[in-house]
Amino acid sequence: MQDITKNNFDFLRVLLAFIVFVGHLGYLSNVESLAILKHSPVEVAVFGFFVVSGFLIARSYERTTSLKRYIKKRINRIVPAYLLVVILCTLLLSLVSTVSFAEYFSSPQTYKYLFWNSIFMNFMAPNLPGVFGNGAVNGALWTLKIEMCFYFLVPVLFLFFGKNNKYRNISLIIFYFFSLLYLNYFEMSGKVEISRQIPGALCYFIGGMLIYFNFEKFIKYKNILIVIALITVWFDLIFKIKLFSPIMISIIVLYIAYSFKFLNNFGKYGDFTYGIYIFHFPIIRVFATLGLFVNYNPYFMGLICMLVVIGVGIASWHLYEKKFL
């Protein structure tokens, strides 16, 4: 049977982060020649991150000796780098603001941004004065709120499993379908942003958890499951309803994680995916604000932007994030 620790999650997370970066580059660059990048499946990549979290966090919680230790590990992984990007954006984006330094740092909006974003309530103050045409500073951070909610929800979910995890699978399946009801109701009502909040996103986390708790069966039948998953997702896309696609996307993502063994050592140089994810959005917007995509070759500047994002992600990991772990 395959060793659960022999996987390519490090490669998979970089792949998902790259898909998100490419999609945002297409939307934020504001140049026609890069518009094709808008077709990058950003939403699927974000949901893929949720699936990976569901799998790994269930494993982390089950292996951690105490609730206190579990919470400390989760906070140390997410919060320090998250606060870093919020603080750096607040300070450094004053350089590209259309208002003066005096007006920028005396504006209540600056401190509202710093406060609300620091406590993961990005929607309360997504903008900084005169920055990016008063558009969202970092539209990627909304997922971190969902991620943190899930971290604290995991111990609650485990309470429903009963002694010896007797009701584990049935509990997760029940929560899965309640999550689907929420997700589909608000999507069909045209309230997509509400549908993606933790009750709706939970079905993707649960997909990862279910596969973790049934890992041996998953590995045994993964080649059959991947075919079923690909066909089912296709049908869900045709009928524009998320019924089975969350669990099927979970199968696809974790099939990739436990196939292609040559990618298993991808993470030996560090886990810099998180840095890439949280920094890429404002970096792309700075490039666009400075007119780099318009005034120079957009393909070349897109490549330069990608290299800057990767460099910042690597620096964030080696100089900052791993110190907390």
C-alpha positions as CSV (number, residue, x, y, z in Angstrom):
1,M,0.0,0.0,0.0
2,Q,1.3,3.5,-0.8
3,D,2.9,5.5,2.0
4,I,0.7,8.5,2.8
5,T,3.8,10.6,3.3
6,K,5.1,9.9,-0.3
7,N,3.2,12.6,-2.2
8,N,3.7,15.6,-4.4
9,F,1.6,18.1,-2.5
10,D,4.4,20.7,-2.8
11,F,4.3,20.6,-6.5
12,L,0.5,20.5,-6.5
13,R,0.2,23.7,-4.4
14,V,2.7,25.5,-6.7
15,L,0.7,24.4,-9.7
16,L,-2.6,25.7,-8.1
17,A,-0.9,29.0,-7.1
18,F,0.4,29.4,-10.7
19,I,-3.1,28.8,-12.1
20,V,-4.5,31.5,-9.8
21,F,-1.6,33.9,-10.7
22,V,-2.2,33.4,-14.5
23,G,-5.9,34.1,-14.2
24,H,-5.4,37.2,-12.1
25,L,-2.7,38.4,-14.5
26,G,-5.3,38.2,-17.3
27,Y,-7.8,40.2,-15.5
28,L,-5.6,42.8,-13.7
29,S,-3.1,43.6,-16.5
30,N,-5.8,45.4,-18.5
31,V,-4.3,44.6,-21.9
32,E,-6.1,42.8,-24.7
33,S,-3.1,40.6,-25.5
34,L,-3.2,38.9,-22.1
35,A,-7.0,38.6,-22.0
36,I,-6.7,34.9,-23.0
37,L,-5.3,34.2,-19.5
38,K,-8.7,35.0,-18.0
39,H,-9.6,31.4,-19.0
40,S,-7.3,30.1,-16.4
41,P,-9.5,28.0,-14.0
42,V,-8.9,30.2,-10.9
43,E,-12.0,29.0,-9.1
44,V,-11.1,25.4,-9.5
45,A,-7.6,26.1,-8.3
46,V,-8.9,27.8,-5.2
47,F,-11.2,24.9,-4.5
48,G,-8.2,22.6,-5.0
49,F,-6.4,24.5,-2.2
50,F,-9.4,23.8,0.0
51,V,-9.3,20.1,-0.8
52,V,-5.6,19.9,0.0
53,S,-6.3,21.7,3.3
54,G,-9.1,19.3,4.2
55,F,-6.8,16.3,3.6
56,L,-3.7,17.7,5.4
57,I,-5.5,19.4,8.3
58,A,-7.5,16.3,9.1
59,R,-4.2,14.4,9.2
60,S,-2.6,17.1,11.3
61,Y,-5.4,17.3,13.8
62,E,-5.5,13.5,14.2
63,R,-1.8,13.3,14.7
64,T,-1.5,16.3,17.1
65,T,-1.4,15.4,20.8
66,S,-3.4,18.4,22.1
67,L,-5.9,21.0,20.8
68,K,-3.6,23.8,22.0
69,R,-0.7,22.4,20.0
70,Y,-2.9,22.0,16.9
71,I,-4.2,25.6,17.1
72,K,-0.6,27.0,17.6
73,K,0.6,25.1,14.6
74,R,-2.2,26.4,12.4
75,I,-1.9,30.0,13.6
76,N,1.9,30.0,13.1
77,R,1.5,28.7,9.5
78,I,-1.1,31.3,8.4
79,V,-1.1,34.4,10.5
80,P,2.5,35.8,10.5
81,A,2.9,35.9,6.7
82,Y,-0.7,37.1,6.4
83,L,-0.1,40.1,8.7
84,L,3.2,40.8,6.9
85,V,1.5,41.2,3.5
86,V,-1.2,43.4,5.1
87,I,1.3,45.7,6.8
88,L,3.6,45.9,3.8
89,C,0.7,46.8,1.5
90,T,-0.4,49.5,3.9
91,L,3.0,51.0,4.0
92,L,4.5,50.5,0.5
93,L,1.5,51.1,-1.6
94,S,1.5,54.7,-0.4
95,L,4.3,55.0,-3.1
96,V,1.8,54.3,-5.9
97,S,-1.1,56.2,-4.4
98,T,-2.6,59.2,-6.3
99,V,-2.9,61.1,-3.0
100,S,0.0,62.7,-1.1
101,F,1.8,61.0,1.8
102,A,0.2,63.4,4.2
103,E,-3.3,62.7,2.9
104,Y,-2.7,58.9,2.6
105,F,-1.4,58.5,6.2
106,S,-4.0,60.8,7.7
107,S,-6.9,59.1,5.9
108,P,-9.2,56.9,8.1
109,Q,-9.4,54.5,5.2
110,T,-5.7,53.6,5.6
111,Y,-6.2,52.5,9.2
112,K,-9.6,50.9,8.5
113,Y,-7.8,48.8,5.9
114,L,-5.0,47.9,8.3
115,F,-7.4,47.0,11.1
116,W,-10.1,45.0,9.2
117,N,-7.6,43.1,7.0
118,S,-5.5,42.2,10.0
119,I,-8.5,40.3,11.5
120,F,-9.3,38.6,8.2
121,M,-12.4,40.8,7.5
122,N,-11.1,42.0,4.1
123,F,-14.6,42.8,2.8
124,M,-15.0,45.5,5.4
125,A,-12.2,47.6,3.9
126,P,-10.7,46.2,0.7
127,N,-9.3,49.6,-0.5
128,L,-6.5,52.0,0.3
129,P,-6.8,55.7,-0.5
130,G,-5.8,56.5,-4.1
131,V,-4.4,53.0,-4.6
132,F,-5.2,51.0,-7.8
133,G,-8.1,53.4,-8.7
134,N,-9.6,52.6,-5.3
135,G,-10.0,49.0,-6.4
136,A,-9.4,46.0,-4.1
137,V,-5.8,45.9,-2.9
138,N,-5.5,42.1,-2.5
139,G,-8.4,40.2,-3.9
140,A,-6.8,36.8,-3.0
141,L,-7.0,37.2,0.7
142,W,-10.7,36.3,1.1
143,T,-9.8,32.6,1.0
144,L,-7.6,33.0,4.1
145,K,-10.7,33.9,6.1
146,I,-12.3,30.7,4.9
147,E,-9.1,28.7,5.7
148,M,-8.9,30.0,9.2
149,C,-12.6,29.3,9.8
150,F,-12.0,25.7,8.7
151,Y,-9.1,25.3,11.0
152,F,-11.2,26.1,14.0
153,L,-14.1,24.1,12.7
154,V,-12.1,20.8,12.4
155,P,-12.2,20.1,16.2
156,V,-15.9,20.7,16.1
157,L,-16.4,18.2,13.2
158,F,-14.4,15.6,15.1
159,L,-16.9,15.9,18.0
160,F,-19.6,14.5,15.7
161,F,-17.6,11.4,14.9
162,G,-18.4,9.7,18.2
163,K,-16.1,7.3,20.1
164,N,-13.6,5.5,18.0
165,N,-14.7,7.6,15.0
166,K,-17.8,5.3,14.6
167,Y,-19.8,7.9,12.8
168,R,-17.0,9.7,11.0
169,N,-17.9,9.0,7.4
170,I,-21.7,9.5,7.9
171,S,-21.1,12.7,9.8
172,L,-18.9,14.1,7.0
173,I,-21.3,13.1,4.3
174,I,-24.2,14.8,6.1
175,F,-22.2,18.0,6.5
176,Y,-21.2,17.7,2.8
177,F,-24.8,17.7,1.6
178,F,-25.8,20.6,3.9
179,S,-22.8,22.5,2.4
180,L,-24.0,21.7,-1.1
181,L,-27.5,23.0,-0.3
182,Y,-26.0,26.3,0.9
183,L,-23.6,26.6,-2.1
184,N,-26.2,25.8,-4.8
185,Y,-29.0,27.9,-3.2
186,F,-26.9,31.1,-3.1
187,E,-25.3,30.5,-6.5
188,M,-28.7,30.0,-8.1
189,S,-29.9,33.2,-6.3
190,G,-27.0,35.1,-8.0
191,K,-25.2,35.7,-4.7
192,V,-21.9,34.0,-5.7
193,E,-19.8,35.8,-3.0
194,I,-22.1,34.5,-0.2
195,S,-22.1,31.0,-1.7
196,R,-18.3,30.8,-1.3
197,Q,-18.2,31.5,2.4
198,I,-17.4,28.7,4.8
199,P,-20.7,26.9,4.7
200,G,-20.5,26.7,0.9
201,A,-16.8,26.1,0.7
202,L,-16.9,23.4,3.4
203,C,-17.9,20.7,0.9
204,Y,-14.4,21.0,-0.7
205,F,-12.6,20.7,2.7
206,I,-14.8,17.7,3.5
207,G,-14.0,16.1,0.2
208,G,-10.3,16.1,1.2
209,M,-11.1,14.9,4.7
210,L,-13.2,11.9,3.4
211,I,-10.4,10.8,1.2
212,Y,-7.9,11.1,4.0
213,F,-10.1,8.9,6.3
214,N,-10.6,6.4,3.5
215,F,-7.1,6.7,2.1
216,E,-6.4,3.0,1.5
217,K,-9.6,2.5,-0.4
218,F,-8.9,5.6,-2.4
219,I,-5.4,4.4,-3.4
220,K,-6.8,1.0,-4.3
221,Y,-9.4,2.3,-6.6
222,K,-7.9,5.6,-7.7
223,N,-7.6,4.8,-11.4
224,I,-11.3,3.9,-11.6
225,L,-12.2,6.9,-9.4
226,I,-10.3,9.4,-11.6
227,V,-12.3,8.3,-14.7
228,I,-15.6,8.6,-12.9
229,A,-14.6,12.0,-11.5
230,L,-13.6,13.5,-14.8
231,I,-16.9,12.4,-16.4
232,T,-19.0,13.6,-13.5
233,V,-17.3,17.0,-13.3
234,W,-18.0,17.4,-17.0
235,F,-21.7,16.7,-16.5
236,D,-21.9,19.1,-13.6
237,L,-20.4,21.9,-15.7
238,I,-22.9,21.2,-18.5
239,F,-25.9,21.5,-16.2
240,K,-24.3,24.3,-14.2
241,I,-24.9,22.8,-10.8
242,K,-22.5,21.7,-8.1
243,L,-23.9,18.4,-7.0
244,F,-21.1,15.8,-7.2
245,S,-18.3,18.1,-8.5
246,P,-16.8,19.1,-5.1
247,I,-16.1,15.5,-4.1
248,M,-15.0,14.7,-7.7
249,I,-12.6,17.7,-7.8
250,S,-11.3,16.3,-4.5
251,I,-10.6,12.9,-6.2
252,I,-8.9,14.6,-9.1
253,V,-6.7,16.8,-6.9
254,L,-5.6,14.0,-4.6
255,Y,-5.1,11.6,-7.6
256,I,-2.5,14.1,-8.8
257,A,-1.0,14.3,-5.3
258,Y,-0.5,10.5,-5.2
259,S,0.6,9.9,-8.8
260,F,3.7,11.1,-10.7
261,K,6.2,10.0,-8.1
262,F,9.0,11.8,-9.9
263,L,7.5,15.0,-8.4
264,N,7.7,13.8,-4.8
265,N,10.8,15.8,-3.9
266,F,9.6,19.1,-5.5
267,G,9.5,20.8,-2.1
268,K,13.1,20.2,-1.0
269,Y,13.9,23.9,-1.6
270,G,11.2,25.2,0.6
271,D,7.4,25.7,0.9
272,F,7.0,29.0,-0.8
273,T,3.5,28.5,-2.3
274,Y,1.8,30.6,0.5
275,G,4.0,33.6,-0.2
276,I,3.3,33.4,-3.9
277,Y,-0.4,33.2,-3.2
278,I,-0.7,36.1,-0.8
279,F,1.7,38.5,-2.6
280,H,0.8,38.0,-6.3
281,F,-2.3,40.1,-6.5
282,P,-0.9,43.4,-5.3
283,I,2.3,42.9,-7.3
284,I,0.3,42.4,-10.5
285,R,-1.7,45.5,-9.7
286,V,1.5,47.6,-9.1
287,F,2.8,46.5,-12.5
288,A,-0.5,47.5,-14.1
289,T,-0.6,50.8,-12.2
290,L,2.9,51.7,-13.4
291,G,1.8,51.0,-17.0
292,L,4.3,48.3,-17.5
293,F,2.0,45.9,-19.4
294,V,0.8,48.8,-21.6
295,N,4.1,50.6,-22.3
296,Y,6.2,47.5,-22.8
297,N,5.8,44.0,-24.3
298,P,3.0,42.6,-22.2
299,Y,4.3,39.0,-22.6
300,F,7.8,40.0,-21.4
301,M,6.4,42.0,-18.5
302,G,4.1,39.1,-17.6
303,L,7.2,36.9,-17.3
304,I,9.0,39.5,-15.3
305,C,6.0,39.9,-13.0
306,M,5.9,36.1,-12.5
307,L,9.6,36.0,-11.6
308,V,9.1,38.9,-9.1
309,V,6.2,37.0,-7.5
310,I,8.2,33.8,-7.3
311,G,11.2,35.7,-5.9
312,V,9.0,37.4,-3.2
313,G,7.4,34.0,-2.4
314,I,10.8,32.4,-1.9
315,A,12.1,35.3,0.2
316,S,9.0,35.3,2.3
317,W,9.5,31.6,3.1
318,H,13.3,31.6,3.8
319,L,13.5,35.0,5.5
320,Y,10.3,35.1,7.5
321,E,7.7,32.2,7.4
322,K,9.8,29.2,8.3
323,K,11.1,31.0,11.5
324,F,7.6,30.6,13.0
325,L,7.5,26.9,12.2
